Amino acid sequence: MRAKLIGAVAAFGAVLLAGCAGSSLPAAPASVGAGDYSYVIGAGDNLSIQVWRNPELSMSVPVRPDGKISAPLVDEMLVQGKTSVEVAREVEKQLSKYVRDPVVTVIVTSFVGPFSEQIRVVGEAAKPQFLPFRQKMTVLDVMIAVGGLTDFAAGNSATILRTAEGNKQYSVRLKDLIKRGDVSANVEMRPGDILIIPQSLF
């Protein structure tokens, strides 16, 4: 996944130049048809681990930068890239060495998401940043989160670099969406999308 992102960021400069020169890229599809998306845990998330009838083993734990957690009777468990249900079953497996028939529930209480699924906004946004992906997230949701466009943005030359499709590029009309209220320019995002907003040349 990290290799994909490195390739995507390497294409960033070329995309900026292409955006400034006018786009011949296909328009981003309005709907991505993500299907049954399941949130996967990433470094920086916080997990609430509840062990039924064993409150002394229940606790909240952060996911460390290496993607692992430590909890009572659970040492160095890798949770990054897994769903909360998968983690609960693994915790049960480890606890079964010490507790008879443990029943574990894992709840994600704060969300960052794995590096490969974060939405990145670069270029002429008011607050360029990364955002955790949420199902049915649209480019309008993303632009609200980053505070809109700067005065120097070439909003209609913006592009989405879609790492989930091998770094395929799509054009998006951010100026029409934000400045003119053209909701037909609103499109759904996919995990790992990079929204690139070039600077206007004039």
C-alpha positions, 0 to 999 in steps of 0.5 A: 500500500505504501508503494502505491502512495509513493507512486501517487505522490510522485505523480503529484507535480505532473498532475499540477502541471496538467491541471494548469494547462487545462484538463483532458482527464475524464470527469470523476464518476458521481458514484463509486459503488463502493459496495459493503465497505467495512472500516479497518483500524489504523494507527492513531485509532482508539479501541474500547475492548470489553470482555464480558464478565471480566471487567478487569480485562476490559479497557481502552487502548490506543493503536500505536504508530506500529499498528499494534496494541497491548492490553491485559494478557494480550501482548503486541497484537497487530490490529492495523488493517483489520476490522473490529470484529477480526480484532475481537476474535483474535483477542478472544483467542489469546484470552482463551489461554487464561479465561474460559470461553471469553466473549470480547467486543471491540469498539473503535472510539476515535478514527484515523484509519490506515495510512492507505485509506486516508483522503489527502487534500493538497494544493490550494485548499484553505487547510490542506490535510489528510482526513479519515475516509467515511462511507459515502463521503463526497468531495463537498464533504472534503472541501467543507473539512478543509475550509474551501478553496484559497483565492488563488485556486484553479478549482475547475482544474482540480483532479482526484488521483485514485490509488484504488484504481492504479493512480487513475486521474479524474477531473473535478469541478470544485469552483462550480461546486463551491462558488456556483452551487452546482451539485452536479459537480459533487462526486463520491470519494474512495479510500486512498483518494488524493485531491489535488488543487492547482494554483491559477496562473492568473 
